[in-house]
């Protein structure tokens, strides 16, 4: 009977050791997952910031492209006016040379 009791105590101690080991492993895993969650949260915030920044850059690019188109149109109109003025100057100068 005493031998059976001793075996049971040894088994209980073995089970307790295994439980402590499992508890330690689970705590390590919990810590690892908490760390990963923290990293994921930071990465998520960075992605959101980049998304906002990207939207702002796209808007700025659209505005810049619109300004460029406007400048090109104005440049074209100025070139036409210069060509017309040159034609007028040539027409005015031609009769005086004749």
C-alpha positions in Angstrom: 0.0 0.0 0.0 2.9 2.4 0.9 4.6 1.5 -2.4 1.4 2.4 -4.3 1.2 5.7 -2.4 4.8 6.4 -3.3 4.2 5.7 -7.0 1.1 7.9 -6.9 3.2 10.7 -5.4 5.8 10.3 -8.0 3.2 10.4 -10.8 1.7 13.5 -9.2 5.1 15.2 -9.1 5.7 14.2 -12.7 2.3 15.6 -13.7 3.0 18.8 -11.8 6.4 19.2 -13.5 4.8 18.6 -16.9 2.1 21.1 -16.1 4.6 23.7 -15.0 6.5 23.1 -18.3 3.3 23.4 -20.3 2.4 26.6 -18.4 5.8 28.1 -19.1 5.5 27.2 -22.8 2.1 28.7 -23.0 3.3 31.9 -21.3 6.1 32.1 -23.8 3.6 31.7 -26.6 1.3 34.3 -25.1 4.3 36.8 -24.8 5.3 36.0 -28.4 1.7 36.6 -29.6 1.5 39.9 -27.6 4.7 41.1 -29.2 3.5 40.1 -32.6 0.2 41.9 -32.0 2.1 45.0 -31.0 4.2 44.8 -34.2 1.1 44.2 -36.3 -0.6 47.2 -34.7 2.4 49.5 -35.4 2.5 48.1 -39.0 -1.2 48.7 -39.4 -0.8 52.3 -38.3 2.1 52.8 -40.7 0.0 51.4 -43.6 -2.8 53.7 -42.7 -0.4 56.7 -42.6 1.1 55.7 -45.9 -2.4 55.3 -47.4 -3.3 58.9 -46.3 0.1 60.2 -47.5 -0.4 58.4 -50.9 -3.9 60.0 -51.3 -2.4 63.4 -50.5 0.4 62.9 -53.0 -2.0 61.7 -55.7 -4.1 64.9 -55.1 -1.0 67.0 -55.4 0.1 65.2 -58.5 -3.4 65.8 -60.1 -3.2 69.5 -59.2 0.3 69.8 -60.6 -0.7 68.0 -63.8 -3.7 70.4 -64.1 -1.4 73.4 -63.7 0.9 72.0 -66.3 -1.9 71.6 -68.8 -3.1 75.2 -68.1 0.5 76.5 -68.5 0.8 74.5 -71.8 -2.5 76.0 -73.1 -1.4 79.5 -72.1 2.0 78.9 -73.7 0.3 77.7 -76.9 -1.9 80.8 -77.0 1.1 83.1 -76.4 3.0 81.4 -79.2 0.0 82.0 -81.5 -0.1 85.6 -80.5 3.6 86.0 -81.1 3.2 84.4 -84.5 0.3 86.8 -85.3 2.3 89.8 -84.1 5.2 88.7 -86.2 2.9 88.4 -89.2 1.5 91.9 -88.5 5.0 93.4 -88.1 6.1 91.7 -91.5 3.0 93.1 -93.2 3.6 96.5 -91.8 7.2 96.5 -92.7 6.7 95.1 -96.2 5.0 98.1 -97.7 7.6 100.5 -96.3 10.4 98.6 -98.0 8.6 98.7 -101.3 
